[in-house]
């Protein structure tokens, strides 16, 4: 899975990928680049816990997007009590951003689907 995450990050312009597992209490972090602002990462990952990160995505929507300046975070609720937080810098706005982030959420979910 580690290599798949790094390839996924390169292909999608993701600077930092964090996966939280509520059952183990662990957060796995991969970093490939830098961000304009590290505030979201600090608030959601460094100064938080797995329960908070996993619960922040629980809503009627399958994902949540947070932003600060050009830095964004896609939080995706995954099966098995896990959440993925993807941090990126992005200049897209409006409908183009919405389309991109929905596709990104689908791609991250596909990484976690069992192989057939």
N, C-alpha and C positions, 0 to 999 in steps of 0.2 A: 504494500500500500504506500510506503514512503516514496518510492520512485514515481508512482502515479500522481501523488500530491505535488511533487516538484515539477513534473511535466505539466500538470494542470495549471499550476501557478505561472509557469513560463508562457503557456499558450493564452492565458487570460489576463495577464497583467496584474497578478496578485502579488503584493509585496510581502504580506504576512498571512499565514494560514494557522488558525488555532482550532483544535478539536477538543471539546470538553466531553468527558464521560462521567455522567452522574454516578453510575454504579461504583466506579473505582475512585472517583474524586480527582482523577488525573486530567491534565491539560497538555496535549501534545502541540508544540509550536514549531513551525517551519518558517524561516525568514530568507527571502531571496533579494529583497531590495529595501529601499528606504521610503519613508513617507514624509509628506509635507508637514504633517502634524502627527505626533504620537499620542495625543491626548485620548482619543477613542480607545486605542489599544491598552493604554494604561488603565483607564476606567473599567473597561469590560473584561480584561484578562489579568493584568498584573495586580490590580487592587480589588479583585473580585474573587468569587469562588465558583465552582462548577455548578452548584445549584442555581445561583443567580444567573449565570450565563445561559444555562439550559432553560430556565423559566422565562427569561427575557424574550424568547422567541415564541412562547405559547400564546397563541391568539387564534382568531378564526383564519388568519392568513398563514401560509406555510413558511413565510420568512418575514424578516423585518430589516429595514435599511436605516442606518444612522449616518449622519454626516457632519463634518466640521470643516468648512472651507472646501478645498478640493479633495480632501481625504474622506473616504467613505468606508463603511463596514456593512457587509451583508451577513446577517445572522440567519442560519437555516436550521430548523428543527429536524433532526434525523431520527430514524427508528432506533429503538434500543436505548433510549435515555441519553442520546448524544446531541450535541449541537456543534455546528461548524461556524466559525467567524472568519470571514475573508476581508482583509484590509487592503485598500487600493487607493491610488490617486486617480481622479477621473475628471475630465473637463466636459463630459456629456451633460446635457440638461433636458428637462421636459420629457417628451415622448421617447426620444432616443435613449435617454438614461433608463427609463422604465422598461423599455424593451430589452436593453442590454442586461439589466439586473435580473429580470425574470429568466432570461436564457441562462445566465450565470447560476442562478439557483437550481435550475433543472440539470445543468452539467455537474454541479457538486453532488446532487442527489444520485445521479447515475454512477458516480464513482463508488457509492456505497451499496448499490444494488448487487445482489448475489449473481455471480456469473452463471450463465445457463449452459 
